[in-house]
Amino acid sequence: MSGMGERWLTHLGGASRLGLAAGAALALAAFGQAVGQAVTLGFANAGAGQYPGLLAFLYAVPLCGLALLSTVPLLFARPAAAAVVAAGANVLVLAVFPGPTVAGALAAVFAVWRLGAAGSACGNGLSGWLRRVDRSGSTRQGWASVAGDLGAQYLAVGLALPFLVLALARGGNVTCVLLASAIPVAAGTGIALRASRAARTYSEAGEALADTLVAHTARGERARIARELHDVVAHHISMIAVQAETGRLTTPGLPDAGARRFAEIGDTARAGLTEMRRLLGVLREDAADPAAGERAAAASRQPQPELTQLTGLIDAARDASVAGTRLIISGPVAPLDPGVELAAYRIVQEALTNARRHAPGAAVDVELRYGAGTLRLRVRDNGPGPAAGQPRPPARHRPRAGPATVPP
C-alpha cells in the first residue's frame, strides 16, 4: 500500500465527521432506492383487483427498514456491531427480495473495512468480556486484548461467508458474488492498514527507547567521570591548598618571600579547584537534580580562558620562578576561534608547569606567531634537560578544541 493511500485511508477511518456525513448520505440514498424498488415491485406484482399503491407500501416497509438497518448503524454503533448489522441486513434483503440497495451494499463493505482497520477499538467488547470473566492478572488481560483483536479480524473476514452461501444457493447471483468478493478484500485492506500503523508505532517507540538508553548511558558515563574527578583530583588539589596555607601559618621564622610562595601555591590550587568545579558543572549540566542543574549552569556560564589572559599566566609563572619568563608575540594580533585560543592557553599552562617541574630555575620563552588565519605556538626553556640515559618525561599537552584538564 502506498504511503499516500495509507494516509488517506487512515484519515478516512479516523475522521468522525466525515464518517457521519458518509453514513448519513448512504442512509438517504439507500432509503430513496428502497422506495423506488418498492414502487417497482408493487406495480409489477399487482394483480387483478389489487391496488398497486397499497402493494408498493407493503413492499416499502421491509425494504426501507432493511435499507436503514444496513446504513444507519454506521452513524452510532461500534465497528463490530455496525459491520454485523449491515451485513445481516444485506443478507436478509438478498434472501427475500431481488437485491439490496447500492448504498446498503457499499455501507456493508465500508463497515467491514472499518472493522478490520479499527482492531483493538472494535475488540473492546470481546476483550472487556474476557477481562470480566478472568480477573487473575495483567498478563491474562493482555491475552484478552489480543484475543479481542484476533476475534475482530476473523469476524471481518467471516462476514463474507453468508454471501458466499447465498451465491451458491442462488446459482451464482451477481450481487451475492460481488459482495462475497468485496467484503474479504475490504477486511484485508483494513487489517493491513492497522498492521502498518502498529508497525510504525512500534518502530517509533523502539527508536525513542534506543535514544533514551543512549542518553542514559551517556549521562551515567559523565556522572562517573565527574565523580572520579571530584573524589581524586579535587581532593588532592584541596590538600595542596590546605597544606600551603598551613605551612605559611605554622612555619616559624618564615621569610616574606617564602610566605608569598606559600600564598601563591594556595592561590594556584584554589584557581585549579575553580576550573575543576567548572568542568564538573559541564559534566553534570543535564543531571536530574534541579539544584545540581542550576549550579552546573552557573558554573558553565563562567568564561573559558583565552589568549588575552596569557599575560596573567606569564606573570604568575615569573613570580613563582627565580628565572625569567618571557612572552614573545609576532605578527598582526587577531582574534581566533574560542576553541583554538582555549587550546593554546592550556598548552602554555601545561608547558610552564612542566618547565617548573622538570627544569626548575630555567628561563622560559613563550612565543606566539600570528599568521593569515593561523597561530604558531612555541614554548622553550634553557634548562639542562634529562641526564644521559634518562628518558624525557612524556609531554602531556595536546591541542584540543574544547575544555582540557591540566595536571597539577
FENLINVEN-V493820 format. One record per pair of residues at least 12 apart in sequence whose ideal C-beta (glycine too) atoms are under 10 Angstrom apart, sorted by the first residue. I is the first residue (numbers start at 0). GAP is how many residues later the second one is. If there is no record, write none. Layout:
i=[I,I]
gap=[GAP,GAP]
This chain:
i=[0,0,0,0,2,4,4,5,5,5,5,5,8,8,8,8,8,8,8,8,9,9,9,9,9,11,11,11,11,11,12,12,12,12,12,12,12,12,12,12,12,12,13,13,18,18,18,18,19,19,19,20,21,21,21,21,21,21,22,22,22,22,22,22,22,22,22,22,23,23,23,23,24,24,25,25,25,25,25,25,25,25,25,25,25,25,25,25,25,26,26,26,26,26,26,26,26,26,26,26,26,27,27,27,27,28,28,28,28,28,28,28,28,29,29,29,29,29,29,29,29,29,29,29,29,29,29,29,29,29,29,30,30,30,30,30,30,30,30,30,30,30,31,31,31,31,32,32,32,32,32,32,32,32,33,33,33,33,33,33,33,33,33,33,33,33,33,33,33,33,33,34,34,34,34,34,34,34,35,35,35,35,36,36,36,36,36,36,36,36,36,36,36,36,37,37,37,37,37,37,37,37,37,37,37,37,38,38,38,38,38,38,38,39,39,39,40,40,40,40,40,40,40,40,41,41,41,41,41,41,41,42,42,43,43,44,58,61,61,61,61,62,62,62,62,62,62,63,64,64,65,65,65,65,65,65,65,65,65,65,65,66,66,66,66,66,66,66,66,67,67,68,68,68,68,68,68,68,68,68,69,69,69,69,69,69,69,69,69,69,69,69,69,69,69,69,69,69,69,70,70,70,70,70,70,70,70,70,70,70,71,71,71,71,72,72,72,72,72,72,73,73,73,73,73,73,76,77,77,77,77,77,77,77,77,78,78,78,78,78,78,78,78,78,78,78,78,78,78,78,78,78,79,79,79,79,79,79,79,79,79,79,79,79,79,79,79,80,80,80,80,81,81,81,81,81,81,81,81,82,82,82,82,82,82,82,82,82,82,82,82,82,82,82,82,82,82,82,83,83,83,83,83,83,84,84,84,85,85,85,85,85,85,85,85,85,85,85,86,86,86,86,86,86,86,86,86,86,86,86,86,86,86,86,86,87,87,87,88,88,88,88,89,89,89,89,89,89,89,89,89,89,89,89,89,90,90,90,90,90,90,90,90,90,91,92,92,93,93,93,93,93,93,93,93,93,93,94,94,94,94,94,94,97,97,98,98,98,98,99,99,99,101,104,104,104,104,104,104,105,107,107,107,107,107,107,108,108,108,108,108,108,108,109,109,110,110,110,110,111,111,111,111,111,111,111,111,111,111,111,111,111,111,111,111,112,112,112,112,112,112,112,112,112,112,112,113,113,113,113,114,114,114,114,114,114,114,114,114,114,115,115,115,115,115,115,115,115,115,115,115,115,115,115,115,115,116,116,116,116,116,116,116,116,116,116,116,117,117,117,117,117,117,118,118,118,118,118,118,118,118,118,118,118,118,118,119,119,119,119,119,119,119,120,120,120,120,121,121,121,121,121,121,121,121,122,122,122,122,122,122,122,122,122,122,122,123,123,123,123,124,124,124,125,125,125,125,125,125,125,125,125,126,126,126,126,126,126,126,126,126,126,126,127,127,127,127,128,128,128,129,129,129,129,129,129,129,130,130,130,131,148,148,148,151,151,151,151,152,152,152,152,152,152,153,154,155,155,155,155,155,155,155,156,156,156,156,156,156,157,157,157,158,158,158,158,158,158,159,159,159,159,159,159,159,159,159,160,160,160,161,161,161,161,162,162,162,162,162,162,162,162,162,162,163,163,163,163,163,163,163,164,165,165,166,166,166,167,214,217,218,218,218,218,218,220,221,221,221,221,221,221,221,222,222,222,222,222,223,224,224,224,224,225,225,225,225,225,225,225,225,225,226,226,226,228,228,228,228,228,228,229,229,229,229,229,232,232,232,232,232,232,232,233,233,233,233,233,233,235,235,235,236,236,236,236,236,236,236,236,236,237,237,237,237,237,238,239,239,239,239,239,239,239,239,240,240,240,240,240,240,240,240,240,241,241,242,242,242,242,243,243,243,243,243,243,243,243,243,243,244,244,244,244,244,244,245,245,246,246,246,246,246,247,247,247,247,247,247,248,259,259,260,260,263,263,263,264,266,267,267,267,267,268,270,271,271,271,273,273,274,274,274,274,274,274,274,274,275,275,276,276,276,276,276,277,277,277,277,277,277,277,277,277,278,278,278,278,278,279,279,279,279,279,280,280,280,280,280,280,280,280,280,280,281,281,281,281,281,281,282,282,282,283,283,283,283,284,284,284,299,302,303,303,303,303,303,303,303,303,304,304,304,304,304,304,304,304,304,305,305,305,305,305,305,305,305,306,306,306,306,306,306,306,306,306,306,306,306,306,306,307,307,307,307,308,308,309,309,309,309,309,309,309,309,309,310,312,312,312,312,312,312,312,313,313,313,313,313,313,314,315,315,316,316,316,316,316,316,316,316,316,317,317,317,319,319,320,320,320,320,320,320,320,320,320,320,321,321,321,321,322,322,322,322,322,322,322,322,322,322,322,323,323,323,323,324,324,324,324,324,324,324,324,324,325,325,325,325,325,326,326,326,326,326,326,327,327,327,327,327,327,328,328,328,328,328,329,329,329,329,329,329,330,330,330,330,330,330,330,330,331,331,331,332,332,332,333,333,333,333,333,335,335,335,335,336,336,336,337,337,338,338,338,338,338,339,339,339,339,339,339,340,341,341,341,341,341,341,342,342,342,342,342,342,342,342,342,342,343,343,343,343,343,344,344,344,345,345,345,345,345,345,345,345,345,346,346,346,346,346,346,346,346,346,346,347,347,347,347,347,347,348,348,348,349,349,349,349,349,349,349,349,349,350,350,350,350,350,350,350,350,350,351,351,351,351,351,352,352,352,352,352,353,353,353,353,353,353,353,353,354,354,354,354,355,356,356,356,357,357,357,357,357,357,358,358,358,358,358,358,359,360,360,360,360,361,361,361,361,361,361,362,362,362,362,363,363,363,363,363,364,364,364,364,364,365,365,365,366,366,376,378]
gap=[188,191,192,195,193,184,188,186,187,190,191,194,104,108,180,181,183,184,187,188,107,183,184,186,187,98,101,102,105,181,66,97,100,101,103,104,105,108,177,180,181,184,103,104,55,56,91,95,54,55,56,54,49,52,53,84,85,88,48,49,50,51,52,53,59,84,87,88,47,48,50,51,46,78,41,44,45,46,48,49,60,75,76,77,78,79,80,81,84,40,41,42,43,44,45,46,47,48,76,77,80,39,40,43,75,38,42,72,73,74,75,77,78,33,34,36,37,38,39,40,41,42,59,70,71,72,73,74,75,76,77,29,32,33,34,36,37,40,41,70,72,73,32,35,69,71,30,31,34,67,68,69,70,71,25,26,27,28,29,30,31,32,33,34,36,59,63,66,67,69,70,21,24,25,28,29,32,66,20,24,27,65,19,22,23,26,27,30,56,60,61,62,63,64,17,18,19,20,21,22,23,24,25,26,29,59,13,14,16,17,18,20,21,16,19,58,14,15,17,18,19,22,56,57,12,13,14,15,16,17,18,12,13,12,15,14,38,30,31,34,35,30,33,34,37,38,41,37,24,27,22,23,24,25,26,27,30,31,34,35,38,22,23,26,33,34,36,37,40,21,36,16,17,19,20,21,23,24,35,38,12,15,16,17,18,19,20,21,22,23,30,31,33,34,35,36,37,38,41,14,15,18,30,32,33,35,36,37,39,40,13,14,17,35,12,13,15,16,34,38,12,33,34,36,37,40,34,36,37,40,43,44,45,46,47,32,33,34,35,36,37,38,39,40,42,43,44,45,73,76,77,111,31,34,35,38,41,42,43,44,45,46,68,71,72,75,76,30,34,41,44,25,26,28,29,30,32,33,40,24,25,26,27,28,29,30,31,32,33,35,39,69,72,73,76,100,103,104,24,27,28,31,71,75,22,23,26,18,19,20,21,22,23,24,25,26,29,73,18,20,21,22,24,25,28,68,69,71,72,73,74,75,76,92,96,20,71,74,12,15,18,19,14,15,17,18,19,69,72,73,76,85,86,89,93,17,68,70,71,72,74,75,85,88,70,12,82,68,69,72,73,75,76,79,81,82,85,67,70,71,74,75,81,75,77,74,75,76,77,75,76,79,73,58,70,73,74,77,78,76,51,55,71,74,75,78,69,70,73,74,76,77,78,76,80,45,48,72,75,43,44,45,46,47,48,67,70,71,72,73,74,75,76,77,78,43,69,70,72,73,74,75,76,77,78,80,42,72,73,76,37,38,40,41,42,44,71,72,75,76,36,37,39,40,41,68,70,71,72,73,74,75,76,77,78,79,39,69,70,72,73,74,75,76,77,78,80,31,34,38,72,75,76,26,29,30,31,33,34,71,72,74,75,76,78,79,25,26,28,29,32,74,78,27,28,31,73,26,27,29,30,31,33,34,68,21,22,23,24,25,26,27,28,29,30,32,21,24,25,28,23,26,27,18,19,21,22,23,24,25,26,29,14,15,16,17,18,19,20,21,22,24,25,13,16,17,20,15,18,19,13,14,15,16,17,18,21,13,14,17,12,42,45,49,35,38,39,42,34,35,37,38,41,42,33,32,27,28,30,31,32,34,35,26,27,29,30,31,34,25,26,29,20,21,24,25,27,28,19,20,21,22,23,24,25,26,27,19,22,23,14,17,18,21,12,13,14,15,16,17,18,19,20,21,12,13,15,16,17,19,20,15,13,14,12,13,14,12,71,68,64,65,67,68,69,62,58,60,61,62,63,64,65,60,61,63,64,65,59,54,55,58,59,50,53,54,55,56,57,58,61,70,53,56,57,47,48,50,51,54,176,46,47,50,53,54,39,40,43,46,172,174,175,38,39,42,43,45,46,33,36,172,31,32,33,34,35,36,38,39,171,31,32,34,35,38,30,25,26,28,29,30,32,33,168,24,25,26,27,28,29,30,31,32,24,27,19,22,23,26,17,18,19,20,21,22,23,24,25,26,17,18,20,21,24,25,16,20,12,14,15,18,19,12,13,14,15,17,18,13,59,60,58,59,52,55,56,55,49,48,52,85,140,139,45,133,134,136,25,28,24,27,29,30,74,128,130,131,23,129,18,19,21,22,25,18,20,21,22,23,24,25,26,125,20,21,124,125,126,12,15,16,19,20,12,13,14,15,16,17,18,19,20,21,14,15,17,18,120,121,13,17,120,12,13,15,16,12,14,15,103,35,34,35,37,38,41,42,98,99,33,36,37,39,40,41,43,44,98,29,30,32,34,35,36,38,39,22,26,28,29,33,34,35,37,38,41,61,63,68,70,25,27,33,37,32,36,17,19,31,34,35,38,39,56,58,16,12,14,32,35,36,39,53,12,13,34,38,50,52,12,33,36,31,32,34,35,36,38,39,47,49,34,45,46,32,36,31,34,35,38,39,40,41,42,43,60,38,39,40,41,32,33,36,37,38,39,40,41,58,59,60,38,39,40,41,27,30,31,37,38,39,40,41,56,37,38,39,40,41,21,37,38,39,40,41,37,38,39,40,41,50,37,38,39,40,41,37,38,39,40,41,46,37,38,39,40,41,43,44,45,38,39,40,35,37,42,36,37,38,39,41,34,37,38,39,36,38,64,63,64,60,61,62,63,64,34,35,37,59,60,61,34,57,58,59,60,61,62,32,34,54,55,56,57,58,59,60,61,22,24,31,33,55,32,59,61,51,52,53,54,56,57,58,59,60,19,30,32,48,50,51,52,53,57,59,16,18,20,29,31,49,48,55,57,29,45,46,47,48,54,55,56,57,13,15,26,27,28,29,30,44,46,12,14,27,29,54,43,44,53,54,55,25,27,39,40,41,42,43,53,24,25,26,28,25,36,50,51,23,25,27,28,34,35,22,23,24,25,26,27,23,20,21,22,23,18,19,20,21,22,23,17,18,19,20,15,16,17,18,19,13,14,15,16,17,12,13,14,12,13,22,18]
